[in-house]
């Protein structure tokens, strides 16, 4: 192989080699431990009668409970004994 062919081959080899890449991986931000707010209940009354119980977590309404159901009666009994 001639000197010129060797130089051409080396030049092609240098240009085709991949340049090293640097990847910076960002560390995930530390998660702040958020304590969930306690679940509480609100009685909805109409004309002095409880028509519904709302299960709440902070300002978020989770579900509505019928006060005539077994669970509703148990919750109301807890409120009556606490008062």
Buried (B, 14 or more C-beta within 10 A) or exposed (E): EEEEEEEEEEEEEEEEEEEEEEEEEEEEEEEEEEEEEEEEBEBEEEEEEBEBBBBBEEEEEEEEBEBEEEEBEEBBEEEEEEE
